[in-house]
Amino acid sequence: MVKARIMGDSEGVYANELRAMLRPFVFRRYIDFSVIQSLRNMKG
């Protein structure tokens, strides 16, 4: 898992484009139990 944030002008055109592009990858619409189990396996 990676934490990240936009540095610089957070309300600029490029920042909004980047947010729109990354949002589907960062926030899943639905979570299922296999995802939770995978996270448990990764964390050990």
mmJSON file of the N, C-alpha and C atoms, coordinates in Angstrom:
{"data_MODEL":{"atom_site":{
"group_PDB":["ATOM","ATOM","ATOM","ATOM","ATOM","ATOM","ATOM","ATOM","ATOM","ATOM","ATOM","ATOM","ATOM","ATOM","ATOM","ATOM","ATOM","ATOM","ATOM","ATOM","ATOM","ATOM","ATOM","ATOM","ATOM","ATOM","ATOM","ATOM","ATOM","ATOM","ATOM","ATOM","ATOM","ATOM","ATOM","ATOM","ATOM","ATOM","ATOM","ATOM","ATOM","ATOM","ATOM","ATOM","ATOM","ATOM","ATOM","ATOM","ATOM","ATOM","ATOM","ATOM","ATOM","ATOM","ATOM","ATOM","ATOM","ATOM","ATOM","ATOM","ATOM","ATOM","ATOM","ATOM","ATOM","ATOM","ATOM","ATOM","ATOM","ATOM","ATOM","ATOM","ATOM","ATOM","ATOM","ATOM","ATOM","ATOM","ATOM","ATOM","ATOM","ATOM","ATOM","ATOM","ATOM","ATOM","ATOM","ATOM","ATOM","ATOM","ATOM","ATOM","ATOM","ATOM","ATOM","ATOM","ATOM","ATOM","ATOM","ATOM","ATOM","ATOM","ATOM","ATOM","ATOM","ATOM","ATOM","ATOM","ATOM","ATOM","ATOM","ATOM","ATOM","ATOM","ATOM","ATOM","ATOM","ATOM","ATOM","ATOM","ATOM","ATOM","ATOM","ATOM","ATOM","ATOM","ATOM","ATOM","ATOM","ATOM","ATOM","ATOM"],
"id":[1,2,3,4,5,6,7,8,9,10,11,12,13,14,15,16,17,18,19,20,21,22,23,24,25,26,27,28,29,30,31,32,33,34,35,36,37,38,39,40,41,42,43,44,45,46,47,48,49,50,51,52,53,54,55,56,57,58,59,60,61,62,63,64,65,66,67,68,69,70,71,72,73,74,75,76,77,78,79,80,81,82,83,84,85,86,87,88,89,90,91,92,93,94,95,96,97,98,99,100,101,102,103,104,105,106,107,108,109,110,111,112,113,114,115,116,117,118,119,120,121,122,123,124,125,126,127,128,129,130,131,132],
"type_symbol":["N","C","C","N","C","C","N","C","C","N","C","C","N","C","C","N","C","C","N","C","C","N","C","C","N","C","C","N","C","C","N","C","C","N","C","C","N","C","C","N","C","C","N","C","C","N","C","C","N","C","C","N","C","C","N","C","C","N","C","C","N","C","C","N","C","C","N","C","C","N","C","C","N","C","C","N","C","C","N","C","C","N","C","C","N","C","C","N","C","C","N","C","C","N","C","C","N","C","C","N","C","C","N","C","C","N","C","C","N","C","C","N","C","C","N","C","C","N","C","C","N","C","C","N","C","C","N","C","C","N","C","C"],
"label_atom_id":["N","CA","C","N","CA","C","N","CA","C","N","CA","C","N","CA","C","N","CA","C","N","CA","C","N","CA","C","N","CA","C","N","CA","C","N","CA","C","N","CA","C","N","CA","C","N","CA","C","N","CA","C","N","CA","C","N","CA","C","N","CA","C","N","CA","C","N","CA","C","N","CA","C","N","CA","C","N","CA","C","N","CA","C","N","CA","C","N","CA","C","N","CA","C","N","CA","C","N","CA","C","N","CA","C","N","CA","C","N","CA","C","N","CA","C","N","CA","C","N","CA","C","N","CA","C","N","CA","C","N","CA","C","N","CA","C","N","CA","C","N","CA","C","N","CA","C","N","CA","C","N","CA","C"],
"label_alt_id":[null,null,null,null,null,null,null,null,null,null,null,null,null,null,null,null,null,null,null,null,null,null,null,null,null,null,null,null,null,null,null,null,null,null,null,null,null,null,null,null,null,null,null,null,null,null,null,null,null,null,null,null,null,null,null,null,null,null,null,null,null,null,null,null,null,null,null,null,null,null,null,null,null,null,null,null,null,null,null,null,null,null,null,null,null,null,null,null,null,null,null,null,null,null,null,null,null,null,null,null,null,null,null,null,null,null,null,null,null,null,null,null,null,null,null,null,null,null,null,null,null,null,null,null,null,null,null,null,null,null,null,null],
"label_comp_id":["MET","MET","MET","VAL","VAL","VAL","LYS","LYS","LYS","ALA","ALA","ALA","ARG","ARG","ARG","ILE","ILE","ILE","MET","MET","MET","GLY","GLY","GLY","ASP","ASP","ASP","SER","SER","SER","GLU","GLU","GLU","GLY","GLY","GLY","VAL","VAL","VAL","TYR","TYR","TYR","ALA","ALA","ALA","ASN","ASN","ASN","GLU","GLU","GLU","LEU","LEU","LEU","ARG","ARG","ARG","ALA","ALA","ALA","MET","MET","MET","LEU","LEU","LEU","ARG","ARG","ARG","PRO","PRO","PRO","PHE","PHE","PHE","VAL","VAL","VAL","PHE","PHE","PHE","ARG","ARG","ARG","ARG","ARG","ARG","TYR","TYR","TYR","ILE","ILE","ILE","ASP","ASP","ASP","PHE","PHE","PHE","SER","SER","SER","VAL","VAL","VAL","ILE","ILE","ILE","GLN","GLN","GLN","SER","SER","SER","LEU","LEU","LEU","ARG","ARG","ARG","ASN","ASN","ASN","MET","MET","MET","LYS","LYS","LYS","GLY","GLY","GLY"],
"label_asym_id":["A","A","A","A","A","A","A","A","A","A","A","A","A","A","A","A","A","A","A","A","A","A","A","A","A","A","A","A","A","A","A","A","A","A","A","A","A","A","A","A","A","A","A","A","A","A","A","A","A","A","A","A","A","A","A","A","A","A","A","A","A","A","A","A","A","A","A","A","A","A","A","A","A","A","A","A","A","A","A","A","A","A","A","A","A","A","A","A","A","A","A","A","A","A","A","A","A","A","A","A","A","A","A","A","A","A","A","A","A","A","A","A","A","A","A","A","A","A","A","A","A","A","A","A","A","A","A","A","A","A","A","A"],
"label_entity_id":["1","1","1","1","1","1","1","1","1","1","1","1","1","1","1","1","1","1","1","1","1","1","1","1","1","1","1","1","1","1","1","1","1","1","1","1","1","1","1","1","1","1","1","1","1","1","1","1","1","1","1","1","1","1","1","1","1","1","1","1","1","1","1","1","1","1","1","1","1","1","1","1","1","1","1","1","1","1","1","1","1","1","1","1","1","1","1","1","1","1","1","1","1","1","1","1","1","1","1","1","1","1","1","1","1","1","1","1","1","1","1","1","1","1","1","1","1","1","1","1","1","1","1","1","1","1","1","1","1","1","1","1"],
"label_seq_id":[1,1,1,2,2,2,3,3,3,4,4,4,5,5,5,6,6,6,7,7,7,8,8,8,9,9,9,10,10,10,11,11,11,12,12,12,13,13,13,14,14,14,15,15,15,16,16,16,17,17,17,18,18,18,19,19,19,20,20,20,21,21,21,22,22,22,23,23,23,24,24,24,25,25,25,26,26,26,27,27,27,28,28,28,29,29,29,30,30,30,31,31,31,32,32,32,33,33,33,34,34,34,35,35,35,36,36,36,37,37,37,38,38,38,39,39,39,40,40,40,41,41,41,42,42,42,43,43,43,44,44,44],
"pdbx_PDB_ins_code":[null,null,null,null,null,null,null,null,null,null,null,null,null,null,null,null,null,null,null,null,null,null,null,null,null,null,null,null,null,null,null,null,null,null,null,null,null,null,null,null,null,null,null,null,null,null,null,null,null,null,null,null,null,null,null,null,null,null,null,null,null,null,null,null,null,null,null,null,null,null,null,null,null,null,null,null,null,null,null,null,null,null,null,null,null,null,null,null,null,null,null,null,null,null,null,null,null,null,null,null,null,null,null,null,null,null,null,null,null,null,null,null,null,null,null,null,null,null,null,null,null,null,null,null,null,null,null,null,null,null,null,null],
"Cartn_x":[0.84,0.0,0.888,0.453,1.239,0.359,0.906,0.22,0.864,0.054,0.582,-0.347,0.224,-0.589,0.048,-0.739,-0.266,0.455,1.647,2.403,2.228,2.139,1.969,0.538,0.081,-1.268,-2.282,-3.004,-3.933,-5.242,-5.458,-6.694,-6.427,-5.233,-4.885,-5.501,-5.375,-5.932,-5.265,-3.947,-3.231,-3.571,-3.746,-4.106,-5.476,-6.413,-7.754,-7.722,-6.906,-6.77,-6.168,-5.138,-4.489,-5.444,-6.205,-7.192,-8.222,-8.709,-9.718,-9.155,-7.87,-7.248,-6.981,-6.585,-6.203,-7.363,-8.437,-9.536,-10.056,-10.292,-10.787,-9.813,-8.525,-7.533,-7.361,-7.653,-7.432,-8.653,-9.822,-11.054,-11.908,-12.063,-12.914,-14.37,-15.235,-16.663,-17.187,-16.776,-17.271,-16.085,-16.219,-15.17,-15.759,-15.013,-15.488,-14.526,-14.914,-14.142,-12.793,-12.664,-11.368,-10.325,-10.75,-9.83,-9.349,-10.251,-9.89,-8.933,-9.198,-8.312,-6.938,-6.888,-5.605,-4.796,-5.455,-4.76,-4.224,-4.996,-4.531,-3.301,-3.314,-2.172,-0.928,-1.106,0.031,0.625,-0.23,0.232,0.843,0.586,1.213,0.539],
"Cartn_y":[-1.169,0.0,1.237,2.239,3.454,4.641,5.546,6.806,7.863,8.726,9.78,10.974,12.118,13.318,14.214,15.088,16.003,17.15,17.442,18.569,19.757,20.925,22.119,22.603,23.174,23.726,22.589,22.374,21.239,21.509,22.714,23.041,23.372,23.085,23.388,22.403,22.72,21.877,20.504,20.477,19.198,18.349,18.974,18.233,17.58,18.297,17.731,16.588,16.739,15.657,14.416,14.622,13.496,12.798,13.566,12.969,12.149,12.686,11.979,10.683,10.704,9.523,8.454,8.853,7.903,7.404,8.134,7.785,6.35,5.863,4.48,3.436,3.747,2.79,2.845,3.977,4.156,3.724,4.133,3.85,2.876,1.681,0.703,0.988,0.753,0.951,-0.078,-1.316,-2.398,-3.162,-3.625,-4.432,-5.794,-6.822,-8.161,-8.807,-9.937,-10.581,-11.093,-11.366,-11.818,-10.707,-9.458,-8.329,-8.234,-8.375,-8.314,-9.449,-10.637,-11.774,-11.553,-10.984,-10.695,-9.702,-8.689,-7.72,-8.381,-9.272,-10.002,-10.842,-11.476,-12.294,-11.44,-10.251,-9.364,-8.851,-8.521,-7.945,-8.992,-10.241,-11.327,-11.664],
"Cartn_z":[0.0,0.0,0.0,-0.719,-0.847,-0.505,0.283,0.542,-0.342,-0.898,-1.756,-1.71,-2.023,-2.161,-3.204,-3.763,-4.786,-4.107,-4.588,-4.041,-4.976,-4.413,-5.22,-5.141,-6.23,-6.289,-6.358,-5.277,-5.229,-5.968,-6.407,-7.126,-8.588,-9.069,-10.452,-11.426,-12.701,-13.761,-13.751,-13.618,-13.638,-12.422,-11.289,-10.074,-10.237,-10.805,-11.023,-12.035,-13.089,-14.068,-13.431,-12.613,-11.952,-10.995,-10.233,-9.319,-10.079,-11.188,-11.984,-12.561,-12.923,-13.497,-12.43,-11.229,-10.195,-9.346,-9.289,-8.39,-8.557,-9.775,-9.896,-9.359,-9.341,-8.869,-7.365,-6.772,-5.339,-4.541,-4.972,-4.237,-5.04,-4.534,-5.204,-4.868,-5.814,-5.561,-4.578,-4.764,-3.921,-3.36,-2.163,-1.552,-1.21,-1.494,-1.169,-0.171,0.316,1.376,0.89,-0.394,-0.903,-0.814,-0.965,-0.821,0.62,1.549,2.968,3.313,2.807,3.07,2.443,1.259,0.617,1.43,1.981,2.827,4.089,4.666,5.854,5.528,4.372,3.966,3.733,3.156,2.916,4.217,5.156,6.419,7.341,7.052,7.792,9.038],
"occupancy":[1.0,1.0,1.0,1.0,1.0,1.0,1.0,1.0,1.0,1.0,1.0,1.0,1.0,1.0,1.0,1.0,1.0,1.0,1.0,1.0,1.0,1.0,1.0,1.0,1.0,1.0,1.0,1.0,1.0,1.0,1.0,1.0,1.0,1.0,1.0,1.0,1.0,1.0,1.0,1.0,1.0,1.0,1.0,1.0,1.0,1.0,1.0,1.0,1.0,1.0,1.0,1.0,1.0,1.0,1.0,1.0,1.0,1.0,1.0,1.0,1.0,1.0,1.0,1.0,1.0,1.0,1.0,1.0,1.0,1.0,1.0,1.0,1.0,1.0,1.0,1.0,1.0,1.0,1.0,1.0,1.0,1.0,1.0,1.0,1.0,1.0,1.0,1.0,1.0,1.0,1.0,1.0,1.0,1.0,1.0,1.0,1.0,1.0,1.0,1.0,1.0,1.0,1.0,1.0,1.0,1.0,1.0,1.0,1.0,1.0,1.0,1.0,1.0,1.0,1.0,1.0,1.0,1.0,1.0,1.0,1.0,1.0,1.0,1.0,1.0,1.0,1.0,1.0,1.0,1.0,1.0,1.0],
"B_iso_or_equiv":[0.0,0.0,0.0,0.0,0.0,0.0,0.0,0.0,0.0,0.0,0.0,0.0,0.0,0.0,0.0,0.0,0.0,0.0,0.0,0.0,0.0,0.0,0.0,0.0,0.0,0.0,0.0,0.0,0.0,0.0,0.0,0.0,0.0,0.0,0.0,0.0,0.0,0.0,0.0,0.0,0.0,0.0,0.0,0.0,0.0,0.0,0.0,0.0,0.0,0.0,0.0,0.0,0.0,0.0,0.0,0.0,0.0,0.0,0.0,0.0,0.0,0.0,0.0,0.0,0.0,0.0,0.0,0.0,0.0,0.0,0.0,0.0,0.0,0.0,0.0,0.0,0.0,0.0,0.0,0.0,0.0,0.0,0.0,0.0,0.0,0.0,0.0,0.0,0.0,0.0,0.0,0.0,0.0,0.0,0.0,0.0,0.0,0.0,0.0,0.0,0.0,0.0,0.0,0.0,0.0,0.0,0.0,0.0,0.0,0.0,0.0,0.0,0.0,0.0,0.0,0.0,0.0,0.0,0.0,0.0,0.0,0.0,0.0,0.0,0.0,0.0,0.0,0.0,0.0,0.0,0.0,0.0],
"pdbx_formal_charge":[null,null,null,null,null,null,null,null,null,null,null,null,null,null,null,null,null,null,null,null,null,null,null,null,null,null,null,null,null,null,null,null,null,null,null,null,null,null,null,null,null,null,null,null,null,null,null,null,null,null,null,null,null,null,null,null,null,null,null,null,null,null,null,null,null,null,null,null,null,null,null,null,null,null,null,null,null,null,null,null,null,null,null,null,null,null,null,null,null,null,null,null,null,null,null,null,null,null,null,null,null,null,null,null,null,null,null,null,null,null,null,null,null,null,null,null,null,null,null,null,null,null,null,null,null,null,null,null,null,null,null,null],
"auth_seq_id":[1,1,1,2,2,2,3,3,3,4,4,4,5,5,5,6,6,6,7,7,7,8,8,8,9,9,9,10,10,10,11,11,11,12,12,12,13,13,13,14,14,14,15,15,15,16,16,16,17,17,17,18,18,18,19,19,19,20,20,20,21,21,21,22,22,22,23,23,23,24,24,24,25,25,25,26,26,26,27,27,27,28,28,28,29,29,29,30,30,30,31,31,31,32,32,32,33,33,33,34,34,34,35,35,35,36,36,36,37,37,37,38,38,38,39,39,39,40,40,40,41,41,41,42,42,42,43,43,43,44,44,44],
"auth_comp_id":["MET","MET","MET","VAL","VAL","VAL","LYS","LYS","LYS","ALA","ALA","ALA","ARG","ARG","ARG","ILE","ILE","ILE","MET","MET","MET","GLY","GLY","GLY","ASP","ASP","ASP","SER","SER","SER","GLU","GLU","GLU","GLY","GLY","GLY","VAL","VAL","VAL","TYR","TYR","TYR","ALA","ALA","ALA","ASN","ASN","ASN","GLU","GLU","GLU","LEU","LEU","LEU","ARG","ARG","ARG","ALA","ALA","ALA","MET","MET","MET","LEU","LEU","LEU","ARG","ARG","ARG","PRO","PRO","PRO","PHE","PHE","PHE","VAL","VAL","VAL","PHE","PHE","PHE","ARG","ARG","ARG","ARG","ARG","ARG","TYR","TYR","TYR","ILE","ILE","ILE","ASP","ASP","ASP","PHE","PHE","PHE","SER","SER","SER","VAL","VAL","VAL","ILE","ILE","ILE","GLN","GLN","GLN","SER","SER","SER","LEU","LEU","LEU","ARG","ARG","ARG","ASN","ASN","ASN","MET","MET","MET","LYS","LYS","LYS","GLY","GLY","GLY"],
"auth_asym_id":["A","A","A","A","A","A","A","A","A","A","A","A","A","A","A","A","A","A","A","A","A","A","A","A","A","A","A","A","A","A","A","A","A","A","A","A","A","A","A","A","A","A","A","A","A","A","A","A","A","A","A","A","A","A","A","A","A","A","A","A","A","A","A","A","A","A","A","A","A","A","A","A","A","A","A","A","A","A","A","A","A","A","A","A","A","A","A","A","A","A","A","A","A","A","A","A","A","A","A","A","A","A","A","A","A","A","A","A","A","A","A","A","A","A","A","A","A","A","A","A","A","A","A","A","A","A","A","A","A","A","A","A"],
"auth_atom_id":["N","CA","C","N","CA","C","N","CA","C","N","CA","C","N","CA","C","N","CA","C","N","CA","C","N","CA","C","N","CA","C","N","CA","C","N","CA","C","N","CA","C","N","CA","C","N","CA","C","N","CA","C","N","CA","C","N","CA","C","N","CA","C","N","CA","C","N","CA","C","N","CA","C","N","CA","C","N","CA","C","N","CA","C","N","CA","C","N","CA","C","N","CA","C","N","CA","C","N","CA","C","N","CA","C","N","CA","C","N","CA","C","N","CA","C","N","CA","C","N","CA","C","N","CA","C","N","CA","C","N","CA","C","N","CA","C","N","CA","C","N","CA","C","N","CA","C","N","CA","C","N","CA","C"],
"pdbx_PDB_model_num":[1,1,1,1,1,1,1,1,1,1,1,1,1,1,1,1,1,1,1,1,1,1,1,1,1,1,1,1,1,1,1,1,1,1,1,1,1,1,1,1,1,1,1,1,1,1,1,1,1,1,1,1,1,1,1,1,1,1,1,1,1,1,1,1,1,1,1,1,1,1,1,1,1,1,1,1,1,1,1,1,1,1,1,1,1,1,1,1,1,1,1,1,1,1,1,1,1,1,1,1,1,1,1,1,1,1,1,1,1,1,1,1,1,1,1,1,1,1,1,1,1,1,1,1,1,1,1,1,1,1,1,1]
}}}
